């Protein structure tokens, strides 16, 4: 599914033939002679130089529109989540976090912030909901996608920041002619995740112009925690709290913190609201079954409209416009808020008069916390392209607005709750009381949260490409050069009460900033021989907020035989600090630490150095520098027999100065070991050596080194009247993943540990016979070590069966996870939600799709 390029011998024949005409290369099944009939140079992923769409010096995997339809998947995010190059999985829309509506992609396990996403070869703006650390794939229209290309190599010399783990280029449709309408319904075997959707596409020509317009809508239901075995309530033996799952001691429990330190239940604690009284290390606690209320995934509604227009002014000039409008609404549900509530001894209603106590209190009567996020994106590009003096040019301007409003219901104002308890209005022992004073107090305590997130993005640029008059043995030297400018204005503003840390059940600090960036770049493609090509690229990026980076790249493509190609590349790359890393507002904190320096001054041995609480400040760091990388890639393609292509690629990526939040104790450890503190962090002491402020903000302190290889094989087998079978297999393996979180710790190889699988494999079989197409996709994820437990390997089988009807209609029956393999979720290892980037949790999913062409 992921390497649909031309067969190697045909590609080499075309590359050496010098034949150029209009049109697109035909499929890999065609012979070289047939393909040579229609051929043109175009910009391919990994280079700004226009060239033949053949296997080049950059390793690119291609997911065609036919592949997407064969998979039965219904979103760009789901398609990319299945690729083996998405090594450790990627974030999906999940209830219970600030990213709830987002879906991301993460190549090589280096993080979504180090995977560059392009749309038609141009950078997709990062989502402000993620603080600029990833592109929200949910806003992209699957109905408008022509193909997805994955560059399995670093490419900062071509594209700039983030292109470290690789590049995902989403190519939208431009040349479609006709009208089609599609409707899909999905029904899982487990409760939740029911889905419906539809799309419409129309394209054609008008005068000297072309157009395509698409509309798309999809709805997917929420999955509640109570509907999955690994997340539902387990009441255990009904006595010992430690035998339970999905319940909390924060039901309604008195804590005698200032006397004997014991727990006690002095109010109602009966099911079904509560889960009863349990023994917690020998003491009674009132428990609450939060998993009966909370959700694992969000309810999601996606709608978008896409329009592309172009007009040929003359043979050498074309103007074009592209517009995309997307709306995504997600709904997530969490259990009612919990409070560690102080009750003075003289407060009315205190069940222990005269004694100050704490209540481990669930605000159950307020109902679940419900968050709704509504994300809008408007994206418009205007441009002109053509040829002038044998130089191809493309000049464009683009404006993108991403706006998100996130509203939360049924939260609690901390200060108001304290006041109502002191005045005896709020009955914390019986929160479901119908007393009018109690109900009025609840309304005064209730708070709806708000979060306003926005990013304004303007981008303009020019790309020039052509050939020099210098002709070598392999042909003329080709080149590209260009200029880009970007202006971004970002904000993520939480409501005033949350900024003041006055909301029970939610918190958050705002961030706001802007940046301007410009870049100049150049590339050269040097055909030394018919069989040897050398490419070089250099790019200079300047940012208003951190400075400049220069990124070089060298690539070699060698074809010693007609059926064998070797390639190699080296490059340096970088990632600019994300907006949230730079501009997140500071937050006061009071962590417990061991001050080694003070202990040494006082002559206290290290093993007796006491823990103390200090004043601290966390948040963004405007002094951050860019992360930098160095990468190598070696690869080979071999076609031992016609229509069988074998591909192997080895990569080695070293990342330095990676941005990470450095802990307060880590700063003190670095001071002890004589390691210079990162820029923007500090330890401030008074004349006596006592800490007055410890500033532990984000810093350039981490390193990552990733080495691995990918192997792909695909074959086309024509079996006559029984049709054509196309099997394919892809294996992505990581040899080593060294991680160092800060300079005071050693590098550790984390590959094979929990959440870092060493291997992912995908197998695909497509069988076209007469009026039918059958698809079979197998995805396998390796087992992982989670000492003292092991996470089992996971295998999923997906099938599609399509009938191509004589009336230009297609009927497709799909089965995702046909054998209903349960994900290997172990909540003793980690929270269930941390398994979801790797494993689907919908169960077996039946789908029915009808597509009609007009």
C-alpha positions in Angstrom: 0.0 0.0 0.0 2.8 2.4 0.8 5.3 2.2 -2.1 3.3 2.6 -5.3 6.0 3.9 -7.6 6.8 2.9 -11.2 8.5 -0.5 -11.6 12.2 0.1 -11.4 13.2 -1.0 -14.9 10.5 1.1 -16.4 11.6 4.1 -14.3 15.2 3.7 -15.3 14.3 3.4 -18.9 12.3 6.6 -18.8 14.9 8.5 -16.9 17.5 7.6 -19.4 15.3 8.1 -22.5 14.9 11.8 -22.1 11.3 11.5 -23.3 9.1 14.4 -22.0 5.5 15.0 -22.9 2.2 16.0 -21.2 0.4 13.7 -18.9 1.1 11.6 -15.8 3.1 8.3 -15.6 0.9 5.3 -15.9 0.7 2.5 -13.3 3.6 0.2 -12.5 1.9 -2.6 -14.5 2.5 -0.8 -17.8 5.6 -1.4 -19.8 8.3 1.3 -20.2 7.2 1.8 -23.8 3.6 2.4 -22.8 4.6 4.8 -20.0 6.8 6.8 -22.4 3.8 7.9 -24.3 2.7 10.3 -21.6 5.3 11.9 -19.4 6.0 15.2 -17.8 8.3 16.6 -15.2 6.7 17.7 -11.9 7.7 18.6 -8.4 8.1 15.6 -6.2 8.2 15.2 -2.5 11.8 15.8 -1.3 12.8 18.4 -3.9 11.7 21.7 -5.4 13.2 20.6 -8.8 10.8 19.4 -11.3 11.7 15.9 -12.5 10.2 12.7 -13.7 7.9 10.9 -11.2 10.2 8.0 -10.7 12.2 6.5 -7.9 14.8 9.1 -7.1 17.5 9.8 -4.5 14.9 10.3 -1.8 12.9 7.4 -0.3 9.3 8.2 -0.8 6.3 5.9 0.0 3.1 6.7 -1.8 -0.5 6.0 -0.6 -2.7 6.3 -3.6 -6.4 7.1 -3.6 -7.1 3.5 -4.6 -5.1 2.4 -1.5 -7.2 4.6 0.7 -10.4 3.2 -0.7 -9.0 -0.4 -0.4 -8.2 0.2 3.3 -11.8 1.1 4.2 -10.5 3.9 6.4 -12.5 7.2 6.6 -10.0 9.9 7.7 -6.5 11.1 6.8 -5.6 10.5 10.5 -6.6 6.9 10.4 -4.8 6.2 7.2 -1.5 7.7 8.5 -1.9 6.0 11.9 -1.8 2.6 10.2 1.5 3.2 8.3 4.4 1.3 9.9 6.6 4.5 9.6 4.3 6.0 12.3 6.6 4.0 14.6 5.1 4.5 18.1 1.6 5.4 17.0 0.2 8.9 17.2 -2.3 10.9 19.2 -6.0 10.4 18.4 -9.0 12.3 19.7 -9.3 11.3 23.3 -11.4 12.4 26.2 -9.7 13.8 29.2 -7.0 16.1 27.9 -6.3 19.5 26.4 -5.7 18.0 22.9 -9.1 16.3 22.9 -10.2 17.2 19.3 -6.8 16.6 17.7 -5.2 13.8 15.6 -1.5 13.9 14.9 1.2 11.9 13.0 4.6 10.9 14.4 7.2 9.5 12.0 10.2 7.5 13.5 8.9 8.0 17.1 10.5 11.4 17.2 7.3 13.3 18.1 4.6 15.0 16.1 6.6 18.3 16.4 9.4 16.7 14.3 7.2 15.4 11.5 6.5 18.0 8.8 3.1 17.9 7.2 2.7 19.5 3.8 -0.4 20.2 1.7 0.4 20.2 -2.0 4.0 20.6 -1.2 3.5 23.6 1.2 3.7 23.6 4.9 0.5 23.0 6.8 0.3 25.4 9.8 0.5 23.7 13.2 -2.6 23.6 15.3 -2.6 26.2 18.1 -4.6 23.8 20.2 -1.4 21.8 20.5 0.6 24.9 21.1 2.2 24.6 17.7 3.6 21.1 18.3 1.7 19.3 15.6 -0.7 19.5 12.7 -4.4 18.6 13.3 -5.2 15.9 10.7 -8.9 16.1 11.5 -9.3 19.3 9.6 -8.1 17.7 6.3 -10.7 16.4 3.8 -10.2 12.8 2.8 -12.6 13.3 -0.2 -10.2 15.8 -1.7 -7.1 13.7 -1.3 -5.4 12.4 -4.5 -2.6 10.7 -2.7 -0.3 10.9 0.4 3.5 10.8 0.0 5.7 10.0 2.9 9.3 11.1 2.7 11.3 8.7 4.9 14.2 11.0 5.3 15.1 14.4 6.9 14.6 17.4 4.6 15.2 20.7 6.4 17.4 21.7 3.5 14.3 21.7 1.3 11.4 22.5 3.6 12.9 24.0 6.8 11.8 23.4 10.4 10.3 20.1 11.7 11.4 17.9 8.7 13.6 15.7 11.0 11.7 12.4 11.4 10.3 12.7 7.8 7.7 14.6 5.7 4.1 13.8 5.0 2.9 15.5 1.8 -0.9 15.4 1.3 -1.6 15.9 -2.4 -5.1 17.2 -3.1 -7.1 16.5 -6.2 -6.8 18.9 -9.2 -7.5 17.0 -12.4 -10.7 15.1 -11.6 -13.4 15.1 -14.2 -16.9 14.0 -13.4 -19.3 13.9 -10.4 -19.3 11.4 -7.6 -21.3 11.0 -4.3 -20.3 8.6 -1.5 -22.2 7.5 1.6 -20.7 5.3 4.4 -22.1 3.7 7.6 -20.1 1.9 10.2 -21.3 -0.3 13.0 -18.9 -1.7 15.6 -19.4 -4.9 17.5 -18.9 -3.0 20.8 -20.9 -0.1 22.2 -19.9 3.3 21.0 -18.0 4.5 17.9 -21.0 4.2 15.5 -20.2 6.4 12.5 -21.9 7.8 9.4 -20.6 10.0 6.7 -20.8 11.1 3.1 -18.9 13.1 0.5 -19.5 14.8 -2.9 -17.0 15.7 -5.5 -17.4 17.4 -8.9 -14.7 18.4 -11.3 -14.2 19.4 -14.9 -13.1 22.2 -17.2 -14.5 25.6 -18.2 -13.0 27.4 -21.1 -9.3 27.4 -20.4 -9.7 26.5 -16.8 -10.2 23.5 -14.5 -12.0 23.1 -11.2 -12.8 20.6 -8.5 -15.0 21.0 -5.5 -15.6 18.5 -2.7 -17.9 18.4 0.3 -17.4 16.0 3.2 -19.2 15.2 6.5 -18.5 12.5 9.1 -19.9 11.8 12.5 -18.5 9.3 15.1 -20.0 8.5 18.4 -18.3 8.7 21.8 -16.9 5.6 23.6 -17.7 5.5 27.3 -15.3 4.0 29.8 -18.0 1.7 31.1 -18.2 0.0 27.6 -14.7 -1.4 27.5 -13.4 -4.3 29.7 -10.1 -2.6 30.5 -11.7 0.8 31.5 -15.0 -0.2 33.1 -15.6 -0.4 36.9 -14.4 -3.5 38.6 -15.8 -3.6 42.2 -13.3 -6.2 43.2 -14.3 -8.2 46.3 -16.5 -5.4 47.5 -14.4 -4.8 50.6 -10.7 -4.0 49.8 -10.2 -0.9 47.7 -6.9 -2.3 46.3 -8.9 -5.1 44.5 -10.9 -2.5 42.5 -10.5 -0.7 39.1 -12.3 2.5 37.9 -13.3 3.8 41.4 -11.8 6.5 43.5 -11.4 7.2 47.3 -12.6 10.7 46.4 -16.2 9.9 47.0 -17.1 11.7 50.2 -14.5 10.8 52.9 -13.5 12.7 56.0 -9.7 13.0 56.5 -8.5 13.7 60.1 -5.3 15.4 58.8 -4.7 17.4 62.0 -5.3 14.7 64.6 -4.7 11.0 64.0 -4.5 11.1 60.2 -7.2 8.5 59.7 -10.1 8.3 57.1 -13.7 8.1 58.1 -17.1 8.0 56.4 -19.7 10.2 58.0 -22.2 10.8 55.2 -24.3 9.0 52.5 -22.2 6.6 50.4 -24.8 4.3 48.8 -24.8 3.1 45.2 -25.6 3.9 42.4 -24.2 7.4 42.9 -21.3 6.1 45.0 -19.7 2.7 44.9 -20.0 2.1 48.7 -17.6 2.0 51.6 -14.3 0.1 51.1 -11.3 -0.5 53.3 -8.2 1.5 52.3 -5.2 0.2 54.2 -7.5 -0.7 57.0 -9.5 2.4 57.1 -13.0 3.1 55.7 -13.3 5.4 52.7 -16.3 6.4 50.6 -15.6 5.6 47.0 -17.0 6.9 43.7 -17.2 4.9 40.4 -15.8 7.5 38.0 -15.5 5.0 35.1 -19.3 4.7 35.0 -19.4 8.4 33.9 -16.2 9.2 32.0 -15.5 8.6 28.3 -12.4 7.2 26.6 -12.9 8.9 23.2 -14.8 11.9 22.0 -17.9 12.3 19.9 -16.6 13.8 16.7 -18.3 15.8 13.9 -16.2 16.7 10.9 -17.3 18.8 8.0 -15.3 20.5 5.2 -15.5 22.1 1.8 -12.7 22.2 -0.7 -12.4 24.2 -4.0 -9.6 24.4 -6.5 -9.7 26.6 -9.7 -7.2 27.4 -12.3 -7.2 29.3 -15.6 -4.7 29.3 -18.4 -4.1 32.9 -19.3 -1.8 31.8 -22.2 0.5 28.9 -23.0 3.0 30.1 -20.5 0.9 31.5 -17.6 -1.8 29.9 -15.3 -3.5 31.5 -12.3 -4.9 29.3 -9.6 -6.9 29.5 -6.3 -7.4 26.9 -3.6 -9.8 27.2 -0.7 -10.4 24.9 2.2 -13.0 25.4 5.0 -13.1 22.9 7.8 -15.2 22.6 11.0 -14.6 19.9 13.6 -16.7 19.7 16.8 -15.7 17.2 19.6 -17.5 16.4 22.8 -15.7 14.8 25.8 -16.9 13.8 29.2 -15.1 13.4 32.5 -16.4 12.4 35.9 -17.5 15.2 38.3 -14.8 17.3 39.8 -13.0 16.3 43.0 -11.8 18.6 45.8 -9.4 18.2 48.7 -11.7 20.5 50.7 -10.7 22.2 53.9 -13.4 22.4 56.6 -12.6 24.5 59.7 -13.7 23.2 63.0 -16.2 26.0 63.6 -17.8 25.7 60.1 -21.5 24.8 60.2 -22.1 21.3 59.1 -18.7 20.0 60.2 -19.3 16.4 61.3 -16.5 16.7 63.8 -17.3 20.0 65.6 -14.2 21.8 66.8 -11.8 19.8 64.6 -10.3 21.1 61.4 -10.7 18.4 58.7 -10.3 17.8 55.0 -13.0 16.3 52.8 -12.0 14.0 49.9 -15.1 15.2 48.2 -16.7 14.4 44.8 -19.0 17.2 43.5 -21.2 14.5 42.2 -24.5 16.5 42.3 -23.0 19.0 39.7 -23.0 16.3 37.1 -20.1 15.2 34.8 -17.7 17.7 33.4 -18.6 18.1 29.7 -16.1 19.8 27.3 -17.0 20.8 23.8 -14.4 22.0 21.3 -15.3 23.7 18.1 -12.5 24.1 15.6 -12.7 26.2 12.4 -10.0 26.5 9.8 -10.1 28.8 6.8 -7.3 28.3 4.3 -7.0 30.3 1.0 -4.1 30.2 -1.5 -3.8 32.4 -4.6 -1.0 32.0 -7.1 0.3 32.3 -10.6 2.6 29.8 -12.3 4.1 29.4 -15.7 7.3 29.6 -17.7 9.4 32.6 -18.5 12.7 32.4 -20.4 12.8 28.6 -20.0 12.4 29.0 -16.2 9.4 27.5 -14.5 8.0 29.8 -11.7 5.3 29.6 -9.0 4.4 32.7 -7.0 1.8 32.4 -4.3 0.2 34.0 -1.3 -1.7 32.1 1.4 -3.8 33.0 4.5 -4.8 30.5 7.1 -6.9 31.1 10.2 -7.4 28.3 12.8 -9.9 29.3 15.5 -10.9 27.0 18.4 -13.4 27.6 21.2 -13.4 25.1 24.0 -16.2 25.3 26.6 -16.4 23.2 29.8 -19.5 22.7 31.8 -20.0 21.8 35.5 -16.7 22.9 37.0 -16.4 24.4 40.5 -15.1 27.8 41.7 -12.7 27.0 44.5 -13.0 30.3 46.4 -16.8 30.2 46.2 -16.9 26.6 47.4 -14.8 27.6 50.4 -17.1 30.5 51.2 -20.2 28.4 50.9 -18.8 25.7 53.2 -17.7 28.4 55.8 -21.2 29.9 55.7 -22.9 26.5 56.0 -24.8 26.8 52.7 -23.3 23.9 50.8 -24.0 20.5 52.3 -20.8 18.6 51.5 -21.9 15.5 53.5 -25.0 15.1 51.3 -24.4 17.0 48.0 -27.7 15.7 46.6 -29.7 17.6 49.2 -32.7 19.4 47.9 -32.5 22.2 50.6 -33.0 25.5 48.8 -30.0 27.1 50.4 -27.9 24.2 49.2 -29.2 24.4 45.7 -28.6 28.1 45.5 -25.0 27.6 46.8 -24.4 25.1 44.1 -25.4 27.6 41.4 -23.0 30.2 42.8 -20.2 27.6 42.9 -20.8 26.3 39.4 -18.4 27.6 36.7 -18.3 27.1 32.9 -14.7 27.3 31.6 -13.7 28.9 28.4 -10.5 28.6 26.2 -10.0 30.8 23.2 -7.3 29.4 20.8 -6.3 31.1 17.6 -3.5 31.2 15.0 -3.3 33.6 12.1 -0.9 32.5 9.4 0.3 34.4 6.4 2.7 32.9 3.9 4.0 34.0 0.6 6.8 32.8 -1.6 8.3 32.2 -5.0 9.9 29.0 -6.4 12.0 28.9 -9.6 13.2 25.8 -11.3 14.9 25.0 -14.6 18.0 23.6 -16.3 21.4 25.2 -16.9 23.1 25.1 -20.3 25.8 23.0 -18.8 25.4 19.4 -20.1 27.2 16.5 -18.5 27.2 12.9 -19.6 23.8 12.3 -18.0 22.2 15.5 -19.2 21.8 19.1 -18.2 22.3 20.3 -14.6 18.8 21.1 -13.1 18.3 23.7 -10.4 15.7 25.3 -8.1 15.8 28.4 -6.0 13.2 30.2 -3.9 12.2 32.6 -1.2 9.5 32.1 1.5 8.1 34.5 4.1 5.8 33.6 7.1 4.0 35.7 9.7 2.2 33.9 12.6 0.1 35.4 15.4 -0.8 32.8 18.1 -2.8 32.9 21.3 -4.2 30.3 23.7 -6.2 32.2 26.4 -7.8 30.4 29.3 -10.6 32.1 31.3 -9.6 34.4 34.2 -10.6 32.0 36.9 -8.5 29.2 35.6 -5.5 31.5 35.1 -5.9 32.4 38.8 -6.0 28.6 39.7 -9.4 29.1 41.1 -11.2 26.2 39.3 -11.6 22.8 40.8 -11.3 20.1 38.2 -9.4 22.1 35.6 -6.3 24.3 35.3 -4.4 25.9 32.6 -2.0 28.7 31.8 -2.4 31.0 28.8 0.2 31.6 26.1 0.5 34.3 23.4 3.1 35.3 20.9 4.0 36.0 17.3 6.8 35.3 15.0 8.1 36.3 11.5 10.3 34.0 9.4 11.9 34.1 6.1 14.0 31.6 4.1 16.0 31.4 1.0 17.0 28.1 -0.6 18.7 26.5 -3.5 19.0 23.0 -5.0 21.1 21.5 -7.8 20.7 18.1 -9.5 23.9 17.0 -11.3 23.6 14.1 -13.7 27.3 13.1 -13.7 26.6 10.0 -15.8 23.5 8.3 -17.2 23.7 6.1 -14.1 24.9 8.5 -11.5 23.2 11.6 -10.2 24.3 13.9 -7.3 22.0 16.4 -5.7 22.8 19.2 -3.3 20.5 21.6 -1.3 21.1 24.5 1.0 18.5 26.5 2.9 18.8 29.5 5.3 16.0 30.2 7.7 15.7 33.3 9.9 13.2 33.5 12.8 12.4 36.7 14.7 12.2 34.9 18.1 15.3 32.7 18.2 17.7 33.4 15.4 18.9 31.6 12.3 19.7 28.1 11.0 21.4 26.9 7.8 20.6 23.4 6.6 22.6 21.5 4.0 21.9 18.2 2.2 23.7 15.9 -0.2 22.1 13.0 -2.1 23.5 10.4 -4.5 21.5 8.1 -6.9 23.4 5.4 -8.7 22.0 2.8 -11.1 24.8 0.2 -11.7 22.3 -2.1 -13.5 18.9 -1.6 -15.2 17.2 -3.4 -12.4 19.2 -2.1 -9.4 19.3 1.4 -7.9 21.4 2.5 -4.9 20.9 5.8 -3.1 22.4 7.7 -0.1 21.8 11.0 1.6 23.2 13.1 4.4 21.6 16.2 5.9 21.5 18.6 8.8 18.1 19.7 10.1 16.4 21.7 12.8 13.2 22.4 14.6 12.2 25.9 15.7 10.8 26.1 19.2 7.0 25.7 19.3 5.0 28.7 20.3 3.9 27.2 23.6 7.5 26.3 24.5 8.4 30.0 24.0 5.4 31.8 25.3 3.6 29.7 27.9 2.8 31.9 30.9 4.8 31.3 34.0 3.1 29.4 36.9 4.2 29.5 40.5 4.9 26.2 42.2 6.3 24.9 45.5 8.1 21.6 44.8 9.9 19.5 47.3 13.7 19.1 46.4 17.0 18.3 47.9 19.4 21.3 47.8 22.8 19.6 47.5 24.7 22.9 47.5 23.1 24.1 50.7 23.7 20.7 52.4 27.4 20.9 51.3 27.7 24.4 52.8 26.3 23.1 56.1 28.4 20.0 56.1 25.5 17.6 55.7 26.3 14.4 53.9 24.5 13.8 50.7 22.7 10.7 52.0 21.3 12.8 54.8 20.4 15.8 52.8 16.8 16.7 53.8 13.9 17.4 51.4 12.6 20.9 51.5 10.0 23.0 49.8 11.1 25.9 47.7 9.6 28.7 45.6 9.6 27.9 41.9 8.4 29.1 38.5 7.6 26.9 35.5 6.4 27.8 32.0 7.7 28.9 28.6 11.3 30.0 27.9 11.9 32.9 25.4 15.6 32.0 25.4 15.1 28.7 23.7 17.3 27.8 20.7 16.5 25.5 17.8 16.8 21.7 18.1 19.4 20.4 15.6 19.8 17.1 13.8 22.2 15.1 11.7 20.9 12.3 9.6 22.1 9.6 7.2 20.0 7.5 4.9 21.2 4.5 2.7 18.8 2.6 0.4 18.5 0.2 -2.5 15.8 -0.9 -4.9 16.1 -4.1 -6.9 13.7 -5.6 -9.4 15.0 -9.2 -9.7 12.1 -10.1 -12.1 9.6 -8.0 -13.9 6.9 -6.5 -11.6 8.6 -7.6 -8.3 10.3 -4.7 -6.5 12.3 -5.0 -3.3 13.3 -1.9 -1.4 15.4 -1.4 1.7 16.3 1.8 3.6 18.6 2.4 6.6 18.4 5.6 8.6 20.4 7.2 11.4 19.1 10.3 13.0 20.8 12.2 15.9 18.9 15.0 17.6 20.5 17.4 19.9 19.3 20.3 22.1 15.8 18.8 22.1 13.3 20.9 24.0 12.1 19.4 27.3 10.6 20.6 30.5 13.5 20.2 33.0 12.5 19.3 36.5 13.4 21.3 39.6 15.5 18.5 41.1 17.3 18.1 37.8 18.4 21.7 37.9 19.9 21.1 41.4 21.6 17.9 40.2 23.2 19.8 37.4 24.4 22.5 39.8 25.9 19.8 42.0 27.6 18.1 39.1 29.1 21.4 37.7 27.0 21.3 34.6 26.0 24.7 33.2 22.3 25.5 33.6 20.4 25.7 30.3 19.6 29.2 29.0 16.5 30.6 30.6 16.7 28.5 33.8 18.1 29.7 37.0 18.7 29.0 40.7 18.5 32.3 42.7 19.9 32.3 46.2 20.1 34.8 49.1 23.4 35.8 50.7 23.1 32.8 53.0 22.8 30.4 50.1 19.1 29.7 50.6 17.0 29.3 47.4 14.7 32.2 46.9 13.5 31.2 43.4 14.1 28.1 41.2 13.1 28.7 37.6 12.6 25.3 35.8 11.2 26.2 32.4 11.4 24.4 29.1 15.0 24.1 27.9 17.3 22.7 25.2 18.5 19.7 27.3 17.5 16.4 25.8 19.0 14.2 23.0 17.6 11.4 20.9 19.4 9.0 18.6 17.4 6.7 16.3 18.7 4.0 14.0 16.6 1.6 12.0 15.6 0.2 8.6 12.5 -0.3 6.5 12.0 -3.1 4.0 9.3 -3.2 1.4 8.3 -5.7 -1.3 5.5 -5.5 -3.8 4.5 -7.6 -6.8 2.0 -7.5 -9.6 0.7 -10.9 -10.7 -1.5 -11.1 -13.8 -3.4 -14.4 -13.6 -5.3 -14.0 -16.9 -9.1 -14.4 -16.6 -8.8 -14.5 -12.8 -7.6 -10.9 -12.8 -4.6 -9.3 -11.2 -3.3 -9.8 -7.7 -1.0 -7.2 -6.0 0.6 -8.3 -2.7 2.8 -6.0 -0.7 4.6 -6.1 2.6 6.3 -3.4 4.7 8.5 -4.0 7.7 9.7 -1.0 9.8 12.3 -1.9 12.4 14.2 0.3 14.9 17.6 -1.0 15.9 18.3 1.5 18.6 16.6 4.5 20.2 18.9 6.3 22.7 17.2 8.9 24.9 18.7 11.3 27.3 16.2 13.6 29.1 18.8 15.9 30.6 22.6 16.2 31.0 22.6 14.8 34.5 21.4 11.3 33.4 22.8 8.7 31.1 21.5 7.8 27.6 19.1 4.9 27.7 18.0 2.6 24.9 14.2 2.7 25.2 13.3 0.7 22.1 11.2 -2.4 22.9 10.0 -0.8 26.2 6.4 0.1 26.8 5.0 2.5 24.1 8.1 2.1 21.9 7.6 -1.1 19.8 10.7 -2.2 17.9 8.8 -3.5 14.9 5.6 -2.7 12.9 4.6 -4.7 9.9 1.9 -4.2 7.3 0.8 -6.6 4.6 -1.6 -5.7 1.8 -3.2 -7.9 -0.9 -5.4 -6.4 -3.6 -7.2 -8.7 -6.0 -9.0 -7.2 -9.0 -11.1 -9.7 -11.0 -13.8 -8.7 -13.4 -16.3 -6.5 -11.6 -14.9 -7.2 -8.1 -12.0 -5.9 -6.0 -11.0 -7.7 -2.8 -8.7 -6.1 -0.2 -6.9 -7.6 2.8 -4.8 -5.5 5.1 -2.8 -7.0 8.0 -1.2 -4.7 10.6 1.2 -6.2 13.3 2.8 -4.4 16.2 5.5 -6.1 18.2 5.4 -7.1 21.9 6.9 -4.7 24.4 8.6 -5.0 27.8 6.9 -3.2 30.7 8.8 -4.8 33.5 7.7 -6.8 35.4 4.9 -7.2 32.8 5.0 -7.7 29.0 2.7 -6.2 26.5 1.7 -8.8 23.9 2.0 -8.3 20.2 -1.1 -7.2 18.3 -2.4 -8.3 14.9 -5.3 -6.8 13.1 -7.0 -8.1 9.9 -9.1 -5.7 7.7 -11.1 -6.8 4.6 -13.0 -4.9 1.9 -15.2 -6.4 -0.8 -16.2 -4.1 -3.7 -18.6 -4.7 -6.5 -18.2 -2.4 -9.5 -21.8 -2.2 -10.8 -22.6 -1.6 -14.4 -24.4 1.6 -13.6 -21.1 3.4 -12.5 -21.8 2.6 -8.9 -19.5 0.8 -6.4 -20.8 -1.1 -3.4 -18.2 -1.9 -0.7 -18.5 -4.1 2.4 -15.7 -3.5 4.9 -14.7 -5.3 8.0 -12.1 -3.6 10.3 -10.5 -5.9 12.9 -12.3 -8.8 11.4 -11.3 -11.3 14.1 -12.1 -8.8 16.9 -8.6 -8.8 18.3 -8.6 -7.1 21.7 -5.8 -4.5 22.2 -3.2 -5.6 24.7 -4.1 -3.0 27.2 -2.8 -3.5 30.8 -3.8 -0.8 33.2 -1.3 -2.0 35.7 1.4 -0.7 33.3 -0.2 2.7 32.3 -3.4 4.5 32.0 -5.6 3.0 29.2 -5.6 6.2 27.2 -1.8 5.9 26.7 -2.4 2.7 24.7 -4.7 4.3 22.2 -2.1 5.9 19.9 -1.0 2.3 19.0 -4.3 0.3 19.1 -7.8 0.9 17.9 -10.5 0.3 20.6 -13.7 0.1 18.4 -13.8 -3.7 18.3 -14.8 -5.3 15.0 -16.3 -2.6 12.7 -18.6 -3.5 9.8 -19.0 -0.8 7.2 -21.1 -0.3 4.0 -20.1 2.2 1.4 -21.9 3.2 -1.7 -20.3 5.4 -4.4 -22.1 6.7 -7.5 -20.4 8.3 -10.4 -22.4 10.5 -12.8 
